[in-house]
Amino acid sequence: MTRHVGLIVVLLSSFALSCAQARPQALPDEVRGSTPRYGGTVNLMVTEDPDDWDITYAGSSQPNNFGIGQAYSGLLGVKAGPEIGFNDLILQPELAERWQVSPDARTFTFFLRKGVKYADRPPVSGREFIAADVKWSFEYSSRTGPFRDSKLPPAQFGYFFAGMEGIETPDANTVVVRMKDPVAPFLNYVASDSTPILPHEIFDKEGNFKESIAGTGPYQIDPSASQKGTRWVWQKNPTYWEPGKPYLDTIRWLVLPETATIYAAFQTKQIDYIGGGKSYAPLWNGAQQIMSANPDAIVIEALRPGPLQFYVNSRKAPLNDLRVRKAIALSLDRDELIRVVAGKGEWAMAGAPAGLFTNQEIRQMLRHDPGEAKRLLAEAGFPDGLDLEFMIGQASDDVTTGELFEAQLRKAGIRLALKPTDGSTSSRNRRAGNFTLNFTAGATLVGDPANWMYAGYHPESSQNYQGVNDPKLRGLDMRGHAAPSEWCTATS
């Protein structure tokens, strides 16, 4: 887990509050007590262009999901603000004003907000949101109903709806979702940005949602002001359903792939905030340098529970040998990774939500032992080491991190050939299993264990990029039924 650093030069409206949610006491008193103001523009950075806007195709690789969260609303959302802890998941109404769960946790009923409208742009043209939109969106996102036998690729987040028996819309403002078995995390899934409520008109016209985006969310893309490779501009949605919001008029993304360019843009006030996202910038030392050069900047420090996910394709020899995979794990020096990549931070356990294990417990389960790694390689038939291809991102931070991985594994005799690859190609290769080793910024480690466990490690999951097929895991229902003690034992 990396130590997340946010640097803000210009505090505009509610954006300052969203940045402050991680550690409220880090904000000066005059900022914490200020009243949000209407109007203005906030300038943010992204390290690459969005691939497309169809979350069911390309996954949630950033900044795609940032745009999904701005343009669309979900049935439920998660509270944020200066009084909410970074890891506190407190559900709140969005398009659903209230909801009910049956005692057996198999039936979920949502009572919808009336009078909500989609953005006034073709082909949706500002029509009213109704229950049929929820049914259509859930079936599209799960490839069920009319999409069951379609030629669409498997849905990236289809496992959210695993076990869904059907969706009913008894009237225009009520949706009933029925499950075959109890599904504990379903409300959390519904509150995710990965389950937006989509307008069917875009699909009817284009066959997907890749090129067009128009929802009920607070901001909508401004195509005339956006330019691929340079900037993406989002304008306030005048028909947004939540009274009094949003505060800002405009959000601008500047595409800045290099760390040095990001620093320069911040220092010249071309961007107002650095931190989070796919980039690991700013590194801790860099943040200190920027603060020295920008005395008016405000730093917000918080533990960001988002790990670097190291993917090992267990389908390919020699990675199908458990001894080789163990050797790779034993070669990783996590303390050095945190120090070099983030500056500060703590260890994270892949598949475990933040807070499930203490840092001390994680250190006991994972260790750095290059000597044991060499012994395992020799036992697996590689006494002189082995060569592996390592697919990494093209951004300077990705290259720096990849080089650090290469240096660490070399000490155990594992020689990595770095292969810088653009984000969209990397995502496609990962989904197709067309890689040997890869790393990326992992999903945030919050929410239900089932989210991570089923998505990343169950053989039926479309996100099981590494080809894990462990009989102990396969025997568990990892979609919300397994007790923590069961799945921890299975993956120890």
Rosetta blueprint (number, residue, H / E / L):
1 M L
2 T E
3 R E
4 H E
5 V E
6 G E
7 L E
8 I E
9 V L
10 V L
11 L L
12 L L
13 S L
14 S L
15 F H
16 A H
17 L H
18 S H
19 C H
20 A H
21 Q L
22 A L
23 R L
24 P H
25 Q H
26 A H
27 L L
28 P L
29 D H
30 E H
31 V H
32 R H
33 G L
34 S L
35 T L
36 P L
37 R L
38 Y L
39 G L
40 G L
41 T E
42 V E
43 N E
44 L E
45 M E
46 V E
47 T L
48 E L
49 D L
50 P L
51 D L
52 D L
53 W L
54 D L
55 I H
56 T H
57 Y H
58 A H
59 G L
60 S L
61 S L
62 Q L
63 P L
64 N H
65 N H
66 F H
67 G H
68 I H
69 G H
70 Q H
71 A H
72 Y L
73 S L
74 G L
75 L L
76 L E
77 G E
78 V E
79 K L
80 A L
81 G L
82 P L
83 E L
84 I L
85 G L
86 F L
87 N L
88 D L
89 L L
90 I L
91 L E
92 Q E
93 P E
94 E L
95 L L
96 A E
97 E E
98 R E
99 W E
100 Q E
101 V E
102 S L
103 P L
104 D L
105 A L
106 R L
107 T E
108 F E
109 T E
110 F E
111 F E
112 L E
113 R L
114 K L
115 G L
116 V L
117 K E
118 Y L
119 A L
120 D L
121 R L
122 P L
123 P L
124 V L
125 S L
126 G L
127 R L
128 E E
129 F L
130 I L
131 A H
132 A H
133 D H
134 V H
135 K H
136 W H
137 S H
138 F H
139 E H
140 Y H
141 S H
142 S H
143 R L
144 T L
145 G H
146 P H
147 F H
148 R L
149 D L
150 S L
151 K L
152 L L
153 P L
154 P L
155 A L
156 Q L
157 F L
158 G H
159 Y H
160 F H
161 F H
162 A L
163 G L
164 M E
165 E E
166 G E
167 I E
168 E E
169 T E
170 P E
171 D E
172 A L
173 N L
174 T E
175 V E
176 V E
177 V E
178 R E
179 M E
180 K L
181 D L
182 P L
183 V L
184 A L
185 P L
186 F H
187 L H
188 N H
189 Y H
190 V H
191 A L
192 S L
193 D L
194 S L
195 T L
196 P L
197 I L
198 L L
199 P L
200 H H
201 E H
202 I H
203 F H
204 D H
205 K H
206 E H
207 G L
208 N L
209 F L
210 K L
211 E L
212 S L
213 I L
214 A L
215 G L
216 T L
217 G L
218 P L
219 Y E
220 Q E
221 I E
222 D L
223 P H
224 S H
225 A H
226 S L
227 Q E
228 K L
229 G L
230 T L
231 R E
232 W E
233 V E
234 W E
235 Q E
236 K E
237 N L
238 P L
239 T L
240 Y L
241 W L
242 E L
243 P L
244 G L
245 K L
246 P L
247 Y L
248 L L
249 D L
250 T E
251 I E
252 R E
253 W E
254 L E
255 V E
256 L L
257 P L
258 E L
259 T H
260 A H
261 T H
262 I H
263 Y H
264 A H
265 A H
266 F H
267 Q H
268 T L
269 K L
270 Q L
271 I L
272 D L
273 Y E
274 I E
275 G L
276 G L
277 G L
278 K L
279 S L
280 Y L
281 A L
282 P L
283 L L
284 W H
285 N H
286 G H
287 A H
288 Q H
289 Q H
290 I H
291 M H
292 S H
293 A H
294 N L
295 P L
296 D L
297 A L
298 I E
299 V E
300 I E
301 E E
302 A E
303 L E
304 R E
305 P L
306 G L
307 P L
308 L E
309 Q E
310 F E
311 Y E
312 V E
313 N L
314 S L
315 R L
316 K L
317 A L
318 P L
319 L L
320 N L
321 D L
322 L H
323 R H
324 V H
325 R H
326 K H
327 A H
328 I H
329 A H
330 L H
331 S H
332 L L
333 D L
334 R H
335 D H
336 E H
337 L H
338 I H
339 R H
340 V H
341 V H
342 A H
343 G L
344 K L
345 G E
346 E L
347 W L
348 A L
349 M L
350 A L
351 G L
352 A L
353 P L
354 A L
355 G L
356 L L
357 F L
358 T L
359 N H
360 Q H
361 E H
362 I H
363 R H
364 Q H
365 M H
366 L L
367 R L
368 H L
369 D L
370 P H
371 G H
372 E H
373 A H
374 K H
375 R H
376 L H
377 L H
378 A H
379 E H
380 A L
381 G L
382 F L
383 P L
384 D L
385 G L
386 L E
387 D E
388 L E
389 E E
390 F E
391 M E
392 I E
393 G L
394 Q L
395 A L
396 S H
397 D H
398 D H
399 V H
400 T H
401 T H
402 G H
403 E H
404 L H
405 F H
406 E H
407 A H
408 Q H
409 L H
410 R H
411 K L
412 A L
413 G L
414 I E
415 R E
416 L E
417 A E
418 L E
419 K E
420 P E
421 T L
422 D L
423 G H
424 S H
425 T H
426 S H
427 S H
428 R H
429 N H
430 R H
431 R H
432 A H
433 G L
434 N L
435 F L
436 T L
437 L E
438 N E
439 F E
440 T E
441 A E
442 G L
443 A L
444 T L
445 L L
446 V L
447 G L
448 D L
449 P H
450 A H
451 N H
452 W H
453 M H
454 Y H
455 A H
456 G H
457 Y H
458 H L
459 P L
460 E L
461 S L
462 S L
463 Q L
464 N L
465 Y L
466 Q L
467 G L
468 V L
469 N L
470 D L
471 P H
472 K H
473 L H
474 R H
475 G L
476 L L
477 D L
478 M L
479 R L
480 G L
481 H L
482 A L
483 A L
484 P H
485 S H
486 E H
487 W H
488 C H
489 T H
490 A H
491 T L
492 S L
